[in-house]
């Protein structure tokens, strides 16, 4: 009989679905930084047990999207200016490594062409704010993926949720940070092939974002 394994798989799938639903709600701005995340309320909304919600929230704490506040109440993470600077400093280091690897690669010309295609997505006039953020982070993720270094990609993805909620918290005040023209210098620097200069362009890109997002 396969009853027990199937039941176990079903519970596992339910946990994953609850986790994905909560992660999406936070990173899409449905829940804003500082919002309280009550187990009972979330369980009712998702149609799952409080235990399932508790496991999902624990996982989101590990991802840095949820934090424990007063009396242990869980809230959506709200990053301080110093934490935003730290976050973007690490991003700059990872993406600086990405441009070095790409410039040293025999596939550099092909990669530049892929990145220029991605730039056009950033200026789609039909994009709402959420879609602009998707396109922006999609460009930076692609930059890392094109290195074909899986560890680099995993490290970048570990930061993605916190970056997303930081940008959402800005409430479209600095939408120009998500434009194609703001990202084009990165591709230009890669194409020119000077690794040190390309890293500087990436670092400047990150520090410009910090100056705007951290106030």
Secondary structure, DSSP 4 states (H G I P E B T S, - for coil): --HHHHHHHHHHHHHHHHHHHHHHHHHTTSS-TT-B--HHHHHHHHTS-HHHHHHHHHHHHHHTSEEE-GGG-EEE----HHHHHHHHHHHHHHHHHHHHHHHHSTTHHHHHHHHHHHHHHHT-TT--HHHHHHHHHHHHHHHHHTTT-HHHHHHHHHHHHHHHHHHHHTTTTTGGGGSHHHHHHHHHHHHHT-HHHHHHHHHHHHHHHHHHH--
